[in-house]
Amino acid sequence: MMVRNVVMGMLFITVIAPIVLYTDRLGTFQGFYSSSSSNGFVEDVTTIAFNGDTGRLNLLPQESATKFKEPIGLVFSDNETQSLSNSGVSTSLSSTDGGDSEQDWQLGESREHVSARVLSTTNVEDHPQTVNPIKKVTDGVQQENQIKPVRNGEGNSKEGVIKAESKEFQRKSDGVSGDQKVKREKASATSRGGDKREPEKARPEKQNDRPLPLPDARIKHLKDQIVRARVYLSLPSTKNNPHFTREIRLRMKEVQRALGDASKDSDLPRNAYEKLKAMDVTLAKGKQMQDECAAAVKKLRAMLHSTEEQLRVHKKQTLFLTQLTAKTIPKGLHCLPLRLTTEYYALNSSQQEFPNQEKLEDPQLYHYALFSDNVLAAAVVVNSTIMHAKNPANHVFHIVTDRLNYAAMRMWFLVNPPGKATIQVQNIEEFTWLNASYSPVLKQLGSQAMIDYYFRTHRANSDSNLKFRNPKYLSILNHLRFYLPQIFPKLPKVLFVDDDIVVQKDLTGLWSLDLKGNVNGAVETCGESFHRFDRYLNFSNPLISKNFDPHACGWAYGMNIFDLNQWKRQNITEVYHTWQKLNHDRQLWKLGTLPPGLITFWKRTYPLDRSWHVLGLGYNPNVGQRDIERSAVIHYNGNMKPWLEIGIPKYRNYWSKYVDYDHVYLRECNINP
């Protein structure tokens, strides 16, 4: 019985007493909170301005921003809660939303007011005034009601309201803390980098400013995959895994099959993307198998070195093949002189003579000197000149060729006479005065040292530059330009032209130019640094460095007007012989005719206007269209001659339009444009 009394006493103390005490205190506070406070609260909220400029989201009287007070806990009755819900205003209001200033929230602890909602003070000066506060409050209440609806009908009790409010208080506190953390991060970033905020309109534009995809990116990706696969195959960890080795080899075959001969993404088959993805998966496996990157890096470096070496070899081979192609006579051009030679010797002696031979030494006419062994090229020079000449009957062409092409050259111009113009074709073998005892260059060309230089390329004294192994340097035709007064003793002026030019305008104005006492009239080529004297001459030799300026402008052969009277007066041929003798060991310059020409005509060259002569169509694909069209002469200097397959296609038409491809001899030799 005593035990039962003790148990009942303890039960009363622990259960009944707290309920009584709590009910008593609740009644006391019920009297404290009057209906006037509720009405005042609602009035304060409804008087907030909606223009966003003067409204403040505070339900209590404003406090000083420099001092924070403890929040005041309030408990509302059922009627008051109902009235607040109906007016659309939540009593749990946060002080700021989206502001950039840092604010401290203090949560009051009141054991008597478990269901109290916290109202915090705010910093008045930093409060943002760009967002409508009432809209945010009402939106928050609507979300609250959707999540935790409060029933005010039957069964609604104070305890239910207290529990709901307690949970809501906890959720609001957590949310506020998270928001404040984000705001602090924004504020610190702003203080470090300044105010760099951009209007929200600009944000979508940033997304559109993504870099454009590279052209043919898929082909490049597939090729990169093959390279990576080869690297993995060479690594030890891959070799020790036969299953992965088989898989990656299979993927490589698939990718290579998909690539085929494709040069752009549109050429790839439809399943190329699937192969790419499959290879990516396999390569990812290979990457996971590697314990460290050192082996892969070492292998990639070795592959890079090997690729660079292969590139160097290929460049050398390309240069060699280009030089070889430039030296080689196309089959059609080899057939043409043979066919013409056969026809020429079938003629009788009277049919082998040219008309108008009395004009050959007339000083009043316009005389051209052309030294060539290429029948078709010589024909283009003559045809283009006559086509643009104002009075073709006053033009005389002196062509000098070698013994092999002499009959073919004569036959061509006998069959295709240049209108009213005069033609003379001479054989260099007829110049008996041109021999080794007179010409140092002839003696050098026939020397054993020169033969070794050209035909024994493995010797140490052979030059590695294949440019100087062109057969034209062995031809005396290339050096005849230094003997013009000997070839044309009765002519006052001669226009020297190469066989790789095309004439586009009348050239008679060149004969009326005053060369100011100079011998040579030429277009200077010093627009680029490699066309100056130091490019062609060896200035480490004292003979060169003492007599010439390394930065002096070079000039071009190809179209040059020579005053032969001044030539004889200044004894130019002897100057040429002197320097040729000094260069017997090729220490002053390499082979060719331009270096000795620069020396021989040093301070004896008159610069012509650039519109007379444009160069570079045989090596430079970037010659301007405007420069070509306004030029009197265009020059295909370089290895890419227009009659060769390696000629630059966009320049070939300027030359080919002066060739009659329907001619019977050209058709028989299969010479086509």
Order of alpha helices (4+ residues) and beta strands (2+ residues): alpha-alpha-alpha-alpha-alpha-alpha-alpha-alpha-alpha-alpha-alpha-alpha-alpha-beta-alpha-beta-alpha-beta-alpha-alpha-alpha-beta-beta-beta-alpha-alpha-beta-alpha-alpha-alpha-beta-beta-alpha-beta-alpha-alpha
